[in-house]
Amino acid sequence: MTDSQRLIQRPGLFVLICITMIGQLAMNITLPSLPGIVEDFGTTEPIAQLNLSLYLVGTAVAQLIYGPLSDRFGRRPLVLIGLIIFVLGSVMCLLASNIETLIIGRVIQSVGGCAGIVMGRAMVRDIFSTDKAAAMIANLTSAVVIVPGLAPLIGGYFDVWYGWRLSIAFVLVLGVLIFFYALRGAHETLAVEKRHESHFFELLAAFGVLLRNRIFTAYALQVSFNTGAYFSFLGGSSIVFRLMEWGTPAELGFYFFGITVFYIGGNVITSRFAHRVGAGKINLAGTVVAMSGMIMLLLTHLAFGLEAPVFFGFVCFLAFGNGMCISTGVALAIGADSRRVGAAAGLSGSLQLGFSAIATWAVSLLLTESPFPLVLAMLALCFGGLVTSVAGTLLTKRTSS
C-alpha cells in the first residue's frame, strides 16, 4: 500500500464511536452525582453546576483550536493528543480534594475529550458528500449516544454504591483503553495535498470566512439552540428532580436513559431517510417536533402541574426532534464550505457547546422548586432552533436557484 493510500484509509465505525463518545460519556456520567458533590465538598448547587457548565466551555474553546489544526496537520495526531489530555484531566479529577481542583480537572478532561467529537465529524465529512455525511453522522450519533445515554444510569448506581469518584475512575480506565485502540485504528482521512500549509492565525481567519457564510451560520445556530435546550434539561432536571422529591439518583438515571432511547430513534430516522429526502427537510421536521413537545410541556404544566413521568415524557419529543435536527444541522453546517471542513467542524461544535454552557449556567441560576423556569427556557431555545432552521432552508433554496 502506498503512503497516499494509507493516508486516506477509512477508520472503522467502532473506533469513530469510541473516540467520539468518551468525552460525552465523561460529561454525562456525573449528572446524577451533582447533589452528592455539593454535600461532599460543602459547596452550593450553582458552583457544583460548573462541573457541567465549564466542561461545556472547555469543549467549546478547544474545538476552535482542534478544527484549524486538523486542517493543517491531519485528523489522527489530534485524536491521540486529545486522548492523552483527557486521561491527565481524569487523574486530576480522581485525586481532587476540593471543588476547585475538581472543576479544573473537569475542564482539562473536556479539552481532551472534545478532540474525538471534532475529528469524528471531520473524518466522516472527509469521506462522504453532505447528504451521505448526514446519514453517516446520524449512524455514528445513534451508536455513540447509547453509551453516554447509559452514563447517567451507570453514574447513578456508582453514586449510590461508592460516590462520584467511581464514575471518574471508570472513564479514566476507558480513556486509557481507547487511546491504545485509536493508536492502531484511527487512520488518517485527510490526504497531505488537501491540507492547508499556512500559519495558525491564517487558519483561525477561516472562522471569519465561515461566519460570513449565511448557510453555515444559520445551521450552526440551529444546532446551538437545540443542543442548548437539551443541555439545559440535562443540568436543570437533576436539580428540579431533587427539589421536587421525584426520586433517587438511580431513578433519575433511568429517566435519562429513556430520553436517550428517543434521541436514538430520531437519529435512526435521519440515517434511513436523509440521503433520500435531503438533510434540510429532516432538519426542519426535527425542529418542529422538538418545538411541539415543549409547547405541550408548558401548557400541561400551566393547566395541571407536572410529575416526573409527564415531565420526562414530553422531553422525549425534544430528544426525538434533536435526533433528527442536530446531526443534519451539523452536516449542513460543515458542508457549507468544502475547503474548510475541519474549521467548520470546530467552529460549529464550539458554538454548539459554548451556547449550551451559557444556557445551562443561566438556567441553574433561575431554578426554583418549580419546573417552570426550566420549561420556559427549553421552549425559548427550541423556538430559536426552529427559526434558524427555516432561515437555513430558505437560504439554501435561494443559493441553489
C-alpha angles and dihedrals in degrees: 000000000000124000090251092054092048092053093057098039110136116246115229120260092243095057089049089051092051098049092044099046102046096077092045091047091054091048096051103037095075096049095098089046098062093100089048092051089051090054096040095054098029092238136132130268095248090052092048088048087064086077086074101028096050091041086060092046092052090049092048096050095043092053089061087061101039095052099057093037091054090052087058105035103023134255103273100062091051092051092055095044090049093053091052091052090048092055092049091051091049091054090052091051092049092053096042115134096182138030093254093058091046092052093048090049091050091053091051089047090052093049090056098039095053093063090079092049093055096039094046091056093043092049091053092048090048089062107033140048120250100269092040090045089053089054092046093047088050090051090048092046092049091055096038096048093058092073098043086043089057090044097085089046091051091041091051092057092042088053092051093046103041112345135255095310091072089059090053092048089051095055091043092059091045091050092055092048093048091050092059091044092051090048087068105027109033097092122188115261101180112081118221094245090058095054121104108240096202139114121281095250090052088054090051088053086067087075090065091053091050094048089054089054101092095200091053092047094048095052095038088055092045091055090046094052095048094043089048090056091051096047091046085057093047094051099035100042094062090057094042089048091057096041092049090046092230095154148292130316089257091054090049088054090056091053091050090051091052089054089051092055090059091046089054089049091057091050091050090055089050095049091051100044111022094088091046104046099019133261092258095061093047089049094053093046090052094054090050092052092049093048092048092054093051092049090053090046093053094046092048092049092050094046104038111002123241138275123187098263092050094045095049091039093062091043085062086073089057091048094048093046091047089052087061102039105036100057091042092045091052092049092047093048094047091045093054091087116025092190094060104042096139094045090046091050091049097045095044091048091047092051090046096054098031089056090046091052092054092046093048094049093046092050091050089058092050098046119120133168086282122077090220099101091049093047092048092049092050091049093051092049093049089051089055089051092052094049094049092046090054089048091051091049093051093045092050092051091048092050094047092048 
